[in-house]
Amino acid sequence: LFPGALGLAGLFLYLHLPAALVLGPLVAGGVMGANGATIRVPKVCHQFGQGIAGCLIAQYLDAAILGRMLDLWPTVVLFVVLTMGAACIAGLLAARWSGLGRQVTLWGFLPGMAGMIIALSHEKGLDSRMVAFIQLLRLMVVIVSMVLATMALVGPAVSQGGSHAETSPMAVLVCIGLALAGAGLGRFVPIAATFFPLAGAAALNAHGALHIVVPLWLAMLAYLAIGAQVGLRVTPALIRAGVAAFVPVLGAAVILMVLCGAAGLVLSLATGVDLMSGLLATVPGSVDSIALLAIGSGSDVSFVMTMQVVRMLTVAILGPLVADRLARWGTARGGD
């Protein structure tokens, strides 16, 4: 897995593909998982990778982001609601086209926090394998779509995250410490794995006491864990379980991307940000993958992360409740 993931990441970097650091491990893990590989990325390693990604995001945030969020809060709320609405539409369409239960497809299309959503669906007694299949397919459609969009709108990647510049050993140790603390907290609150290191690194950078910069080698290790964790979920059992629903779910995922793309275009026109930033701000992907795409495309990272973070928090708090209410509403109207 390691040489395959790093080799593909290096190849994609050479080809200037956006998000090469996460795309390489994802492809390598996906090929191995589909062929029956049983290895898994330990949860603590994946959460550590999320923490390093949080520190990486913090490099691009400044004190002005809070004021900007307050200035744009009506727009932020409106487009977060639109993204959630698009995800619910995609879930309902997938249920109609595939014959799967509404709760399963709605939970499968909840945008962001995939690991938490899958775990909660299992505890709720839903078919967590199908929820995982839909979440995984949705995430892959988002990443591939945004890589293609970046190549079309921006061209070759301008950066892949991480810094080639010399960093102080103390800054690297603090970054690693924040990520380890985030991984520990993530055992109890999954969202903390990313947001505790992000908040800590942003606070240190804003205060000026210590400038946190993620070196390239550490960013590569972090995204190896993140990408491989997604790819290795493509197991033969998951493929068999989802083969009948593949085309309907893929169609619903493409429609979701079209709806979010339209919302991103409107957001770009309404706020004056570039089109790529508008698209990345509205697509329902994982925060860490979207961050790497935003950095690699030269987009407005603070704007994109503001929208993505608010959406993630909204999904974590309200997503399952909305999915259950919609499923019960459909049942009351005589649906499945």
N, C-alpha and C positions, 0 to 999 in steps of 0.2 A: 504493500500500500504506500509506504513512504517514498521509495524511489519512483513509483508510477505517478503518484500525486505531484511530487516536486518536479519530475521530468516534464509532465504535461503543463504544470504552472509555468515552468521555464520556457517551454515552447510557446505558450500563449502570450507570455511576456514579450518574447522575441517577435511575435506576430502583432504586437501592440493591441491585443484584444482587451476590452474593458473587463474588470473584475477577474483577471487571470488568476490571481492568488486563490480565489474561492472556486473558480470554474475548473481548474486542474484537478484538485482533490475531489470535487463533486463528480466529474466524469470518471476518474479512476475508481472511486468508491462505488459508483453506480454499476460499472462493468463488473467489478468483483462481486458486489452484492447480487446482481442478476444471475451470476454463475455459481451461486451457492456459498460464497464466503461467509463464515460465521463470526468473524472477528467484529468487534464493535469499539467505537471510541468511548472510553470510560466517561461517565457523566461529568466527573470533576474536570477532566481535560477539555471537554466541550464547553463547560461553563467558564473555565479559565480562558479559553479562546474568546468567548463572548466578552469577558472582562478586558482583555487586551484590545479588542475591537472598540470597546467603550472608551478606553484611553486614546485610541487613534481618532475617534470622533471628536473627543475633547480638544484635540490640537486645532480644530477648525472652528471652535466656538469661542465667542468673546463676550465681554460684559454687555455688549449692545443687544445680544439676542433676546434677553428678557424684555427689554423695552420694545423690541420689534414684535415679540409675541403679544405684548399688551396692545400695541397699536393695531395688529392684524387679527385680534382674537375673533371678531365676527366672521372673517374670511376663513380662519383656521377651523372654527366650529362647523361652518357650513360645509366645507369640503371634506372634513372628517365624516360628517353625516352622509354626504354623497357617496364616499367610498364604502361605508358600511352598507348603504342602500344598494349599491351595485353588487356587493358581495352577497347580499340576501337574494337579489334577483337571480344571480348566477346559481345559488343553492337551490332555489325553487325550480329553475329551469332544469337543472341536473336531476332533480327528483322526478320531474314529469317525464323527461326523456329516458331515464335509466330504469325507472321502477323502484329505485331505492327509497327508503323512508325519508321524509322531509327532515327529521331531526338529524339524521346522519349527514345528508348533503349540506344542510345549513351549518352544522358544526364544522364540516370539512372545508367550507369556504370562508369561515371566519378569518379575517386578515390579520396575520401576525401572531406571535406567541404560539407557534405550532406545537412545540413540545408540551406546553401547559394545556392546550386545547385537547390534544390526544389523551393525555393523562386524565383530565377531567371527564372526557367522554367514556373512558374505560370505567371510571368510578361510578358514572351515571348508569352503566349497564348498556350503553350503545355498542354497536359493532365498531370497536376502536380500530380494527384493521382497515375498514373502509374509510373511516375518518382520516387515518394516517395516509392512505392511498390518495385521497382527494387533496389533503393538505400538501403532500409531496408533489403531486402533479401540478397543483396551482403554483407552488413555489418555483418549480422548474420552468413553467411557462413564463412567469414573471421575469426570472433571471435571463432566459434566452431572449425574450422580447426586448428587455431593456439593453442587453448587449447589442442586439441588432439595431435598436433605435439610436444608441450611442454612436455606433459605427456610421450610421446614415446621417445623423445630425451634427456630430462633432468630429468624427474621423478617428484616427489612432489615439489610443489612451495617452493622456498627458502625464499620468502618474498612476501608481498602483498602490498607494498607501505605504506607510512606513517611511523612514528617513535614511538616506545614505550618509547624512551629516554625522559627525562625531557627537555622541551624547555622553553626558556624565554618568559614571557608574551608579551614582546615587539616584539619578533620575530613573535609570532602568530598574534598579532595585525597588524603588517606590512604585513604579508601574506594575512590576510583578507582584508586589505586596498587595496593591489595590485589587488586582485581578484574583489573587488567592482569597482575599477577604470577600470579594464578590461571589466567588464560587462557594464559599462557606455559607454565606447568607442565601445563595440561590437554592440551597437544599430545602429551605423553608419558604422562601418567597422567590419564585423563578425569575421574576422581572429584575430582581436585585443583582443577578449575575452580570448584567450589562450596565444597569443604571447606577449602581454604587461606585464602580470604578470611573464611569463617565463623570458623575458629579464630583468625585474626589479629585480627579485630574483637572477638570475644568476649574474647580475652586483654587487649586494650587497654581494653575497657570494665571488665573485672574488676579490672585494676590501677589504674584511675582516672587513668592518665596522660593519656588523651584519650578523650572520649566520642564514639563513632562513631554518628551518626544519619544515615540515608539520607533526603535530601529527596525530596519527592513527585515532582518533575520527573525525578530520576534513577531512581526506582523505575519510573516510567512508561516511560522509555526501555528499561530492563532487561527489563520484561515485554513490551514491544513486540517485542523480539528473540526472547524465549522463545516467546511465543504465535505469532508469525508463522512462526517456524522449523517449528513443528509443523503449522500450517495449510497452508503451502506444499508440504508433502509429499503432499497429496491431489492427485496428478497424474492426468490422464486414463489414463495407462498403468497406474498403480497401481489405479485404479478398475476398469479392464478386467481386470486380473489377479486382483482380489479379488471381482468381482461374483458368481461362482458360489459362493464360500465365505462371502459376506457374512452371510447369515442364520444358518448354523451357528456362525460365529465370534461374531456378535453374541449369539446365545443362550448360548454358553459364557461370554462376558464378563458377561452379566447374572447368570448363575449364580454366577460369581466374586464379583460384588458382593453377592449375597445371602449367600453363605458368609462373606465378610468383614464384612458387616453384622451377622450373627449373632455372629461373633467379637468385634466391637466392642461389642455389647450385653453379652456376658459379661465383657469387659474392664472396661467401665464399672461393672458390678455388683461385680466382684472388687476393683477398686482405689478405687472411690468417686469417680472423675472423672465429669464430666457426659457424657451420651450422645454429644454431638457430638464431644467430644474422643476418646472411645473409638472412634467410627467413623473419624475422620480418622487415628487412630494405626494402624489395621489395613488401610485401603484401599491397593491397590497402584498408587498414582499416583507422579508425579515429585515429588521433595522440594520443588522450588521452587513448583509449583502448589499442593501441599498446604499449604505454609507460608502462602501468600497466603490460602487458604481458612480456615486456622486463625486467622490474624490478623483476617480480616474477620468471622468468626463469634464472636469473643470467646472462643475455646476456650483450653484450657491449652496454650499454644504449646510450652513446654519439655517437657511430657510427650509431646505429639504428635511433636515433632522427635526426642526420644530414641528412640522406637519406629521412626520412619521412617529415621533415620540408621543404627541398628543393622541394620535390614532391608536397606538399600541396601548396606552393607558385606558383609552375608552373601551377597546376590545377586552382588555383584561377585566375591567369592572362590569361592563354592560353586555358584552358579546354573548355569553351563554344564555343570559336572561332573554335577550332579543330573539335568539334562535329558538328557544323553547316556546316563547309566546307566538311566534310565527307558525311553528309546527302545530301548536294547539289550535290556532286560528284556522289552519288548513283542515285539520281533523273535524272541527266544528262545522265546516262548510261541506263536509262529506269527502274530504281527501283521504289519502292513505295515512 
